[in-house]
Structure formats: C-alpha cells, structure tokens
C-alpha cells in the first residue's frame, strides 16, 4: 500500500496552479515558498573525495571573543564510511563541531572541508540537504504526520510522488516501524523511542552520504536506548554512510564507533579505535574508562 506524505501527491502533476488552488482552499498546509527553502539544489554530494569531512586548524569563539573559546585548533580527517564518535563531557565542544560541519556555525579560524570544499563556499541549503541530522527527541514537525516528516526533504528535492511514497515506506520498515500502523500518526501519538526512529528515517530519506547524530538516544529510558543502540549498530554496517555521532556515554561510543575522538575544553585529547581507546593513559581517558566499572551497592 502506497502512502502519500503530502496531499498534492495524490493529484495529477498539473503544475503550480493546482498547488496554489489547493492552498487557497486550505487543503495544502505548507509551501516551499512559505518555508523559505531553495528547491534548486540537489541533495547528492560527490563521493570522489578521499575525506568526507576535514577540519584544518579550526577554532571557534562566541562572537569572536577570544576568552569565550568553544573549539580550539582542531584538525581532524573523517574518511568515507567511517563512524566517528565525538566523546566528551558537557561543554567540551561536541555539538559545536557538528554545527561547524553543516554550516550552522562558521569557524573563527581555519576551515572545514566537506567533499574537499570549504563549508564557506557551499550553498548552505545544498550542503545541509546532503547531510542528515538527528537530534535528541528527533525534532519532528508536530503538525506533520510521520509520513510527512520522513518525506519532507525528498519532496523539497522534487522527487516523483510515487518514489517519495516508496521511500517513506522503505525507511519506516528500515527503522522497525510498520507504515500501515505509523505513517498517518502525528509525533504526539508516538513514544520517545518511536519518535527517534522516525528522526533517523527522516535523516536517511534523501539518501545523504553524511549523517550527523547529536546524542540521539540520550533522552530515552535505558532499555529503549539499548535497543536502539543495537539496532543502529546493525544498520551502520550496511548503510555505507559517513557518520559522526556525539555522546558523553563511553559505553555507547564503544558499541557504535569505528573511531573515538575525545574532546576536552574544545580540544582533541585522544583519537583511537575502541579497542585502543581503553588502553590510553591520558587523564581524561582514564576518567571516562573508570565510569565503566561499577560495584553494586558501592561507589563507581
């Protein structure tokens, strides 16, 4: 059964006049113009680059005030297909690095390259449509159905209606949600875990080569969180995406990462595979690894 995420998809493609007619009748709840989004940029980004993302001596200060340092002299290469976990305490600069990657923030010093091209030279909308983004509690549009949320970016990219409907169905199956049961629900009708699944489906819907995930499972109960971690870990192996995942949970990092980068006060203090990370002697690494040992009824 096909699901049409947007009302006008069920109609013959008769151009903007039909869409404007529906809007005038109150049957179309949004328009591309109303959302101030470009429809001219293609979501796809070239896969020719060796590194999908590269930081070159990047620093970022709030309002360019030096004593408000958030990120300091970060150099980092993220090759195609890597699952990189940014680990660190609150305020260490993890989320700031994600926002620098997709151009929500611009560096005070240095440059960030996506596909060998500085973020400052990209059209911001094209850059972001080529990067999936998942945040805590999914960030779904509350007035959209599940299908509308998942199909949003493909619709903005002018995919054919049947292709969008098929992709929505495919993505919901991918994240373990039956389209027949969930496609027409609204976010308020979902559990926290279900909303996060929809958030992942939406981020993957337009098939971006890069996926950024900012503590996507952090607000969930421990059991649901563990389930989603396992399911996402299984997905990673066949998605073929470059993934940057932010967490402050070392267990999560060890489970999901191909490489862990540890941040402290805006600086990279360690970079290693999960197996190597556990044996590093840096004090901040030791602080995190000590959290893995818990004595029941005693102190960690």
Residue frames relative to the residue before (quaternion, step in Angstrom):
aa qw qx qy qz dx dy dz
X 1.0000 0.0000 0.0000 0.0000 0.00 0.00 0.00
X 0.3117 -0.7704 0.5275 0.1764 3.59 -0.74 1.00
X 0.1994 -0.7636 0.6040 0.1107 3.54 -1.09 0.77
X 0.2173 -0.7773 0.5794 0.1135 3.57 -0.81 0.99
X 0.3552 -0.7883 0.4560 0.2111 3.57 -0.27 1.24
X 0.7973 0.2170 -0.1069 0.5530 3.62 1.04 -0.64
X 0.6206 -0.6070 0.3382 0.3632 3.61 -0.93 0.85
X 0.7059 0.4929 -0.2944 0.4148 3.59 0.85 -0.90
X 0.5283 0.6454 -0.4110 0.3681 3.60 1.24 -0.22
X 0.6590 0.5228 -0.3186 0.4369 3.59 1.14 -0.47
X 0.6372 0.5353 -0.3085 0.4606 3.57 1.32 -0.05
X 0.6090 -0.5060 0.4294 0.4345 3.61 -1.21 0.26
X 0.4834 -0.6703 0.4814 0.2922 3.57 -1.08 0.75
X 0.0929 0.8365 -0.5260 0.1225 3.56 0.13 1.31
X 0.6721 -0.5454 0.2984 0.4021 3.55 1.17 0.49
X 0.7768 -0.3897 0.2584 0.4219 3.48 -1.41 -0.02
X 0.5701 0.6060 -0.3975 0.3869 3.61 1.07 -0.59
X 0.6491 0.5086 -0.3146 0.4700 3.58 0.98 -0.84
X 0.6543 0.5081 -0.3161 0.4624 3.58 0.94 -0.87
X 0.6571 0.5009 -0.3163 0.4661 3.58 0.92 -0.88
X 0.6176 0.5423 -0.3434 0.4545 3.60 1.03 -0.74
X 0.6640 0.4998 -0.3028 0.4665 3.58 0.94 -0.89
X 0.6357 0.5268 -0.3302 0.4575 3.57 0.99 -0.81
X 0.6516 0.5228 -0.3140 0.4511 3.57 0.96 -0.89
X 0.6918 0.4619 -0.2613 0.4896 3.58 1.12 -0.70
X 0.5048 -0.6799 0.4062 0.3434 3.56 1.29 -0.07
X 0.5332 0.6510 -0.3922 0.3715 3.56 1.26 0.27
X 0.6951 0.3608 -0.2702 0.5600 3.59 1.22 -0.08
X 0.3150 -0.8324 0.4324 0.1443 3.54 -0.39 1.25
X 0.7986 0.0991 -0.0559 0.5910 3.58 1.18 -0.26
X 0.1523 -0.7586 0.6195 0.1325 3.53 -1.32 0.21
X 0.6255 -0.5304 0.4012 0.4080 3.55 -1.20 0.39
X 0.6465 0.5216 -0.3333 0.4460 3.58 0.97 -0.80
X 0.6366 0.5356 -0.3305 0.4457 3.58 0.96 -0.86
X 0.7141 0.4436 -0.2544 0.4781 3.58 1.02 -0.78
X 0.3576 -0.7730 0.4625 0.2463 3.59 1.32 0.02
X 0.4596 0.6702 -0.4525 0.3672 3.57 0.99 0.86
X 0.4744 -0.6641 0.5010 0.2880 3.55 -1.03 0.84
X 0.1917 -0.7695 0.5935 0.1374 3.59 -1.06 0.70
X 0.5471 0.6603 -0.3706 0.3568 3.57 1.27 0.13
X 0.6692 0.5236 -0.2961 0.4364 3.57 1.20 -0.38
X 0.3772 -0.7184 0.5420 0.2190 3.52 -0.98 0.87
X 0.5261 -0.6571 0.4433 0.3079 3.57 -0.98 0.85
X 0.6449 0.5734 -0.3412 0.3727 3.58 0.94 -0.79
X 0.1593 -0.7433 0.6439 0.0865 3.51 -1.18 0.78
X 0.5775 -0.6081 0.4158 0.3519 3.57 -1.03 0.72
X 0.3082 -0.7549 0.5530 0.1715 3.56 -1.07 0.78
X 0.4073 0.7570 -0.4423 0.2559 3.60 1.25 0.22
X 0.6055 0.5977 -0.3621 0.3807 3.60 1.08 -0.59
X 0.5264 -0.6208 0.4811 0.3256 3.56 -1.17 0.65
X 0.7643 0.2117 -0.1079 0.5994 3.55 0.97 -0.96
X 0.4098 -0.7002 0.5259 0.2554 3.55 -0.88 0.94
X 0.7884 0.0543 0.0119 0.6127 3.57 1.03 -0.88
X 0.0339 0.7944 -0.6055 0.0343 3.55 -1.02 0.81
X 0.1927 -0.7446 0.6310 0.1012 3.55 -1.00 0.96
X 0.0872 -0.7952 0.5996 0.0255 3.55 -0.89 0.98
X 0.8158 -0.2638 0.1274 0.4986 3.55 -0.27 1.36
X 0.2181 0.8222 -0.4890 0.1933 3.56 0.91 1.01
X 0.0029 0.7518 -0.6593 0.0066 3.51 -1.09 0.91
X 0.0598 -0.7854 0.6153 0.0319 3.53 -1.19 0.60
X 0.0525 -0.7822 0.6208 -0.0055 3.52 -0.89 1.03
X 0.5119 -0.6206 0.4885 0.3379 3.57 -1.11 0.62
X 0.8461 -0.0501 -0.0164 0.5304 3.55 -0.72 1.13
X 0.5870 -0.6212 0.3395 0.3926 3.56 1.20 0.71
X 0.4409 0.6658 -0.4795 0.3639 3.60 1.17 0.48
X 0.4489 -0.7527 0.4098 0.2529 3.56 -0.42 1.23
X 0.7076 0.4513 -0.2930 0.4580 3.61 0.96 -0.71
X 0.6259 0.4546 -0.3560 0.5243 3.59 1.29 0.25
X 0.0919 0.8393 -0.5221 0.1206 3.52 0.86 1.06
X 0.1336 -0.7849 0.6021 0.0597 3.57 -0.89 0.98
X 0.7755 0.0525 -0.0012 0.6292 3.58 1.01 -0.91
X 0.0788 -0.8290 0.5536 -0.0044 3.58 -0.83 0.96
X 0.8697 -0.1662 0.0788 0.4581 3.53 -0.74 1.21
X 0.2230 0.7877 -0.5334 0.2128 3.55 0.80 1.05
X 0.0073 0.7469 -0.6646 0.0216 3.54 -0.94 1.02
X 0.1527 0.7972 -0.5502 0.1960 3.54 -0.64 1.16
X 0.1352 -0.7726 0.6161 0.0722 3.57 -0.99 0.87
X 0.0926 -0.7844 0.6131 0.0162 3.55 -0.90 1.01
X 0.2220 -0.8180 0.5163 0.1222 3.62 -0.22 1.21
X 0.6816 -0.4818 0.3674 0.4102 3.52 -1.32 0.32
X 0.8299 0.2547 -0.1973 0.4555 3.55 -0.98 0.91
X 0.5376 0.6269 -0.4137 0.3831 3.59 1.23 -0.04
X 0.2247 -0.7064 0.6471 0.1782 3.53 -1.25 0.57
X 0.0524 -0.8234 0.5638 -0.0369 3.53 -0.15 1.35
X 0.1582 -0.7770 0.6032 0.0854 3.57 -0.82 0.99
X 0.2257 -0.7366 0.6263 0.1187 3.53 -0.91 1.05
X 0.0752 -0.8166 0.5716 -0.0273 3.54 -0.45 1.29
X 0.3383 0.7421 -0.5379 0.2134 3.58 -1.02 0.70
X 0.6073 -0.5413 0.4324 0.3889 3.51 -1.32 0.26
X 0.6660 -0.4527 0.3851 0.4508 3.56 -1.29 0.13
X 0.8056 0.2631 -0.2039 0.4901 3.57 -0.92 0.91
X 0.5041 0.6776 -0.4183 0.3342 3.59 1.23 0.13
X 0.6277 -0.5746 0.3274 0.4107 3.61 1.25 -0.14
X 0.3682 0.7695 -0.4655 0.2359 3.60 1.27 0.09
X 0.7185 0.4347 -0.2561 0.4787 3.58 0.71 -1.07
X 0.5948 0.5633 -0.3620 0.4447 3.59 1.07 -0.64
X 0.6377 0.5161 -0.3344 0.4638 3.60 0.98 -0.76
X 0.6273 0.5252 -0.3442 0.4606 3.60 0.98 -0.76
X 0.6908 0.4816 -0.2851 0.4577 3.58 0.88 -0.94
X 0.6070 0.5241 -0.3538 0.4814 3.58 1.16 -0.45
X 0.6286 0.5579 -0.3366 0.4246 3.58 1.08 -0.69
X 0.7931 0.2924 -0.1683 0.5071 3.60 0.90 -0.81
X 0.6134 -0.6297 0.3236 0.3500 3.55 1.21 0.49
X 0.4013 0.6903 -0.5054 0.3271 3.60 1.16 0.33
X 0.7436 0.1519 -0.1234 0.6393 3.54 1.30 -0.46
X 0.2598 -0.7423 0.5944 0.1677 3.57 -1.18 0.56
X 0.5280 -0.6669 0.4177 0.3193 3.60 -0.92 0.84
X 0.4736 -0.6352 0.5299 0.3025 3.52 -1.20 0.63
X 0.7830 0.0349 0.0183 0.6208 3.53 1.12 -0.79
X 0.7648 0.3310 -0.2615 0.4870 3.57 -1.14 0.63
X 0.3114 -0.7450 0.5538 0.2030 3.55 -1.28 -0.24
X 0.2687 -0.7174 0.6206 0.1674 3.52 -1.32 0.55
X 0.1645 -0.7863 0.5909 0.0747 3.56 -0.83 1.01
X 0.0706 -0.7351 0.6723 0.0512 3.53 -1.09 0.85
X 0.8194 -0.0452 -0.0432 0.5698 3.56 -0.56 1.21
X 0.6868 -0.5114 0.2620 0.4451 3.58 0.94 1.01
X 0.6582 0.4806 -0.3054 0.4925 3.60 1.20 0.33
X 0.4801 -0.6820 0.4581 0.3074 3.63 -0.71 0.98
X 0.5491 -0.6265 0.4366 0.3397 3.57 -0.99 0.79
X 0.6223 0.5623 -0.3423 0.4236 3.59 1.12 -0.58
X 0.6965 0.4518 -0.2793 0.4823 3.60 1.21 -0.34
X 0.5437 0.6059 -0.4010 0.4199 3.59 1.28 -0.08
X 0.4546 -0.5465 0.5997 0.3674 3.50 -1.32 0.30
X 0.4949 -0.7156 0.4000 0.2881 3.57 -0.60 1.16
X 0.6663 0.4994 -0.3188 0.4528 3.60 0.95 -0.79
X 0.6509 0.5028 -0.3267 0.4656 3.59 0.92 -0.82
X 0.6218 0.5410 -0.3396 0.4532 3.58 0.97 -0.81
X 0.7329 0.4481 -0.2518 0.4458 3.58 0.74 -1.04
X 0.6401 0.5095 -0.3427 0.4618 3.58 1.07 -0.54
X 0.6625 0.4707 -0.3058 0.4960 3.57 1.24 -0.27
X 0.6950 0.3867 -0.2466 0.5537 3.56 1.34 0.14
X 0.2819 -0.7471 0.5773 0.1706 3.57 -0.65 1.08
X 0.1096 -0.8028 0.5859 0.0162 3.57 -1.04 0.82
X 0.0225 -0.7924 0.6086 -0.0339 3.57 -0.72 1.12
X 0.0805 -0.8079 0.5838 0.0108 3.57 -0.81 1.03
X 0.6968 -0.4215 0.3480 0.4644 3.56 -1.31 0.02
X 0.8396 0.1280 -0.1387 0.5093 3.56 -1.09 0.83
X 0.5880 -0.6772 0.3033 0.3221 3.54 1.27 0.68
X 0.2328 -0.7992 0.5277 0.1690 3.65 0.97 -0.69
X 0.2552 0.7916 -0.5174 0.2011 3.57 1.04 0.72
X 0.5063 -0.6012 0.5122 0.3462 3.56 -1.24 0.47
X 0.3947 -0.7756 0.4320 0.2366 3.61 -0.42 1.15
X 0.6988 0.4615 -0.2734 0.4732 3.60 1.11 -0.60
X 0.5929 0.5251 -0.3707 0.4850 3.61 1.29 0.04
X 0.4717 -0.6126 0.5395 0.3335 3.54 -1.22 0.47
X 0.6952 -0.4274 0.3559 0.4554 3.55 -1.33 0.09
X 0.6707 0.4990 -0.3047 0.4564 3.59 0.87 -0.93
X 0.6494 0.5114 -0.3196 0.4632 3.59 0.98 -0.78
X 0.6392 0.5181 -0.3260 0.4655 3.59 0.99 -0.78
X 0.6961 0.4728 -0.2847 0.4592 3.58 0.82 -0.98
X 0.7496 0.4292 -0.2204 0.4531 3.58 0.95 -0.84
X 0.3871 0.7761 -0.4525 0.2074 3.59 1.24 -0.04
X 0.7368 0.4211 -0.2630 0.4589 3.60 0.60 -1.07
X 0.6290 0.5042 -0.3642 0.4665 3.65 0.88 -0.67
X 0.6339 0.5223 -0.3366 0.4604 3.58 1.03 -0.70
X 0.6533 0.5042 -0.3089 0.4729 3.57 0.97 -0.84
X 0.6826 0.4679 -0.2721 0.4909 3.56 1.17 -0.60
X 0.4684 -0.7255 0.4001 0.3069 3.56 1.34 0.24
X 0.1948 0.7585 -0.5852 0.2104 3.54 0.92 0.88
X 0.5896 -0.5518 0.4547 0.3756 3.55 -1.23 0.49
X 0.6168 -0.6026 0.3659 0.3501 3.56 -1.02 0.84
X 0.6801 0.4802 -0.2998 0.4657 3.58 0.89 -0.88
X 0.6223 0.5312 -0.3397 0.4639 3.57 1.08 -0.69
X 0.6401 0.5126 -0.3277 0.4692 3.60 0.99 -0.78
X 0.6584 0.5146 -0.3145 0.4502 3.57 0.88 -0.95
X 0.6601 0.4980 -0.3056 0.4720 3.58 0.98 -0.83
X 0.6590 0.5117 -0.3087 0.4567 3.57 1.00 -0.82
X 0.6157 0.5361 -0.3434 0.4644 3.59 1.01 -0.77
X 0.6682 0.4951 -0.2978 0.4687 3.55 0.89 -0.94
X 0.6500 0.5243 -0.3118 0.4531 3.58 0.95 -0.88
X 0.6908 0.4864 -0.2870 0.4515 3.58 0.87 -0.95
X 0.6403 0.5099 -0.3401 0.4629 3.59 0.98 -0.72
X 0.6273 0.5049 -0.3385 0.4867 3.59 1.01 -0.73
X 0.6295 0.5671 -0.3334 0.4134 3.59 0.97 -0.87
X 0.7651 0.3464 -0.1886 0.5089 3.58 0.96 -0.85
X 0.6209 -0.6233 0.3181 0.3534 3.56 1.24 0.43
X 0.5679 0.5558 -0.4050 0.4523 3.59 1.12 0.61
X 0.3947 -0.7168 0.5260 0.2316 3.57 -0.83 1.00
X 0.4281 -0.7244 0.4677 0.2706 3.64 -0.52 1.07
X 0.6241 0.5555 -0.3504 0.4232 3.61 1.01 -0.71
X 0.7186 0.4275 -0.2377 0.4943 3.56 1.14 -0.62
X 0.8186 0.3282 -0.1250 0.4544 3.57 0.91 -0.92
X 0.5279 0.6889 -0.4157 0.2718 3.63 1.05 -0.58
X 0.7721 0.3626 -0.1904 0.4859 3.60 0.96 -0.81
X 0.4787 0.6502 -0.4537 0.3772 3.58 1.23 0.18
X 0.3733 -0.6744 0.5816 0.2600 3.53 -1.36 0.29
X 0.6865 -0.5063 0.3111 0.4191 3.62 -1.12 0.48
X 0.6299 0.5506 -0.3444 0.4260 3.61 1.03 -0.70
X 0.6711 0.4914 -0.2861 0.4757 3.57 1.24 -0.39
X 0.6289 0.5296 -0.3177 0.4722 3.58 1.30 0.15
X 0.4879 -0.6046 0.5329 0.3352 3.53 -1.28 0.39
X 0.6922 -0.4646 0.3401 0.4352 3.57 -1.27 0.20
X 0.6680 0.4989 -0.3046 0.4606 3.57 0.93 -0.84
X 0.6465 0.5124 -0.3187 0.4667 3.57 1.03 -0.76
X 0.6298 0.5233 -0.3393 0.4629 3.60 1.00 -0.73
X 0.6528 0.5034 -0.3241 0.4641 3.58 0.98 -0.76
X 0.6132 0.5346 -0.3474 0.4663 3.58 1.04 -0.68
X 0.6521 0.4937 -0.3134 0.4825 3.57 0.98 -0.84
X 0.6227 0.5466 -0.3404 0.4446 3.61 1.02 -0.73
X 0.6493 0.4912 -0.3103 0.4907 3.57 1.02 -0.79
X 0.6402 0.5261 -0.3246 0.4560 3.59 0.96 -0.86
X 0.6569 0.5052 -0.3154 0.4623 3.59 0.94 -0.83
X 0.6596 0.5180 -0.3127 0.4459 3.58 0.94 -0.86
X 0.7300 0.4280 -0.2293 0.4810 3.59 1.10 -0.70
X 0.4760 0.7451 -0.4089 0.2260 3.57 1.21 -0.47
X 0.7451 0.3736 -0.2192 0.5071 3.60 0.93 -0.83
X 0.4587 -0.7271 0.4080 0.3072 3.58 1.32 0.32
X 0.1405 0.8077 -0.5600 0.1193 3.63 0.75 0.98
X 0.4908 -0.6739 0.4571 0.3099 3.62 -1.04 0.62
X 0.7452 0.3194 -0.1735 0.5591 3.58 1.25 -0.44
X 0.0664 -0.7832 0.6181 0.0151 3.56 -1.03 0.88
X 0.1220 -0.7762 0.6174 0.0393 3.56 -0.80 1.11
X 0.0434 -0.8130 0.5799 -0.0297 3.57 -0.82 1.01
X 0.1331 -0.8211 0.5547 0.0198 3.56 -0.47 1.27
X 0.7798 -0.3253 0.1477 0.5140 3.56 -0.06 1.38
X 0.0624 0.8701 -0.4882 0.0254 3.60 0.86 0.91
X 0.7527 0.3630 -0.2093 0.5078 3.59 1.12 -0.55
X 0.4067 0.7796 -0.4179 0.2286 3.57 1.30 0.00
X 0.7235 0.4428 -0.2517 0.4660 3.61 1.07 -0.63
X 0.5682 0.6263 -0.3700 0.3847 3.59 1.27 0.02
X 0.5875 -0.5466 0.4460 0.3964 3.55 -1.25 0.38
X 0.6793 -0.5468 0.2974 0.3886 3.61 -1.09 0.65
X 0.6675 0.5042 -0.3202 0.4448 3.61 0.93 -0.82
X 0.6719 0.4798 -0.2952 0.4808 3.59 0.89 -0.94
X 0.6283 0.5431 -0.3339 0.4459 3.54 1.01 -0.82
X 0.6647 0.4983 -0.3073 0.4641 3.59 0.89 -0.89
X 0.6301 0.5325 -0.3353 0.4549 3.60 1.01 -0.78
X 0.6987 0.4657 -0.2786 0.4662 3.58 0.85 -0.96
X 0.6003 0.5506 -0.3599 0.4551 3.59 1.08 -0.65
X 0.6719 0.4898 -0.3017 0.4665 3.57 0.89 -0.90
X 0.6712 0.4965 -0.3024 0.4599 3.57 0.91 -0.91
X 0.6668 0.4868 -0.3115 0.4704 3.58 0.94 -0.83
X 0.6131 0.5533 -0.3462 0.4452 3.58 1.02 -0.74
X 0.6540 0.4963 -0.3073 0.4812 3.58 1.05 -0.75
X 0.6410 0.5348 -0.3235 0.4455 3.59 1.03 -0.77
X 0.6022 0.6093 -0.3542 0.3750 3.56 0.97 -0.89
X 0.6736 0.5525 -0.3051 0.3846 3.57 0.91 -0.91
X 0.7950 0.2645 -0.1739 0.5175 3.60 1.08 -0.46
X 0.4971 0.6702 -0.4330 0.3410 3.63 1.21 0.12
X 0.2701 -0.7949 0.5032 0.2046 3.58 1.07 -0.68
X 0.4750 0.6775 -0.4307 0.3604 3.57 1.20 0.52
X 0.3859 -0.6188 0.6105 0.3090 3.50 -1.37 0.27
X 0.0559 -0.8316 0.5513 -0.0375 3.56 -0.53 1.22
X 0.0728 -0.7479 0.6582 0.0469 3.53 -1.05 0.88
X 0.0780 -0.8277 0.5524 -0.0602 3.53 -0.49 1.31
X 0.2078 -0.7897 0.5701 0.0909 3.58 -0.73 1.09
X 0.1848 0.7654 -0.6044 0.1213 3.56 -0.98 0.87
X 0.2808 -0.7082 0.6025 0.2379 3.53 -1.35 0.21
X 0.5697 0.5919 -0.3528 0.4479 3.55 1.37 0.16
X 0.3583 -0.7597 0.5019 0.2063 3.59 -0.43 1.21
X 0.6063 0.5559 -0.3677 0.4337 3.62 0.98 -0.71
X 0.6551 0.5066 -0.3015 0.4725 3.56 0.97 -0.88
X 0.6438 0.5279 -0.3154 0.4553 3.56 0.98 -0.86
X 0.6746 0.4983 -0.2976 0.4561 3.59 0.90 -0.90
X 0.6583 0.5264 -0.3011 0.4459 3.57 1.08 -0.74
X 0.8129 0.3452 -0.1288 0.4510 3.58 0.86 -1.00
X 0.6810 0.5635 -0.2956 0.3623 3.59 1.01 -0.73
X 0.2877 -0.6571 0.6505 0.2496 3.48 -1.37 0.39
X 0.7733 0.0174 -0.0446 0.6322 3.57 1.30 -0.38
X 0.2290 -0.7612 0.5958 0.1147 3.56 -1.07 0.84
X 0.0955 -0.7597 0.6416 0.0458 3.55 -0.93 0.97
X 0.1940 -0.8005 0.5621 0.0748 3.57 -0.62 1.15
X 0.1690 -0.7867 0.5904 0.0623 3.55 -0.88 1.05
X 0.0217 0.7601 -0.6494 0.0078 3.51 -1.17 0.71
X 0.8452 -0.0810 0.0080 0.5283 3.57 -0.68 1.15
X 0.7480 -0.4397 0.2168 0.4475 3.56 0.91 0.95
X 0.6747 0.4530 -0.2921 0.5043 3.58 1.26 0.11
X 0.4476 -0.6400 0.5448 0.3053 3.55 -1.22 0.52
X 0.0895 -0.8170 0.5691 0.0259 3.58 -0.69 1.10
X 0.7966 0.0541 -0.0502 0.6000 3.60 1.25 -0.19
X 0.0285 0.7625 -0.6458 0.0269 3.53 -1.20 0.69
X 0.2674 0.7658 -0.5287 0.2501 3.57 -0.48 1.20
X 0.5815 -0.5170 0.4729 0.4134 3.54 -1.32 0.20
X 0.6676 -0.4994 0.3419 0.4336 3.62 -1.13 0.35
X 0.6579 0.5102 -0.3228 0.4502 3.59 0.94 -0.82
X 0.6887 0.4713 -0.2794 0.4749 3.58 0.96 -0.87
X 0.6000 0.6108 -0.3595 0.3710 3.55 1.01 -0.83
X 0.6617 0.5428 -0.3103 0.4139 3.57 0.92 -0.89
X 0.7316 0.4208 -0.2333 0.4830 3.60 1.17 -0.45
X 0.4538 0.6783 -0.4638 0.3446 3.61 1.23 0.13
X 0.3846 -0.7635 0.4864 0.1806 3.54 -1.08 0.77
X 0.3927 0.7197 -0.4951 0.2877 3.61 1.19 0.11
X 0.5761 -0.6291 0.3883 0.3486 3.65 -0.90 0.86
X 0.6672 0.4898 -0.3178 0.4625 3.61 0.97 -0.74
X 0.5969 0.5288 -0.3575 0.4861 3.58 1.13 -0.58
X 0.6511 0.5191 -0.3124 0.4571 3.57 0.93 -0.90
X 0.6248 0.5451 -0.3384 0.4450 3.57 1.03 -0.77
X 0.6888 0.4620 -0.2822 0.4822 3.57 0.98 -0.80
X 0.6788 0.4902 -0.3151 0.4469 3.61 0.85 -0.85
X 0.6003 0.5624 -0.3680 0.4336 3.59 1.11 -0.53
X 0.6013 0.5735 -0.3595 0.4246 3.59 1.19 -0.47
X 0.5837 0.5957 -0.3694 0.4098 3.60 1.24 -0.27
X 0.6989 0.4392 -0.2591 0.5015 3.56 1.20 -0.47
X 0.0558 0.7911 -0.6022 0.0919 3.54 -0.62 1.18
X 0.2292 -0.7560 0.6005 0.1237 3.56 -0.91 0.97
X 0.4339 -0.7106 0.4778 0.2803 3.63 -0.54 1.08
X 0.8248 0.1797 -0.1563 0.5128 3.55 -0.84 1.00
X 0.7151 0.3924 -0.2450 0.5241 3.55 1.30 -0.02
X 0.6542 -0.4852 0.3900 0.4296 3.54 -1.23 -0.48
X 0.5741 -0.6009 0.4287 0.3543 3.57 -1.22 0.55
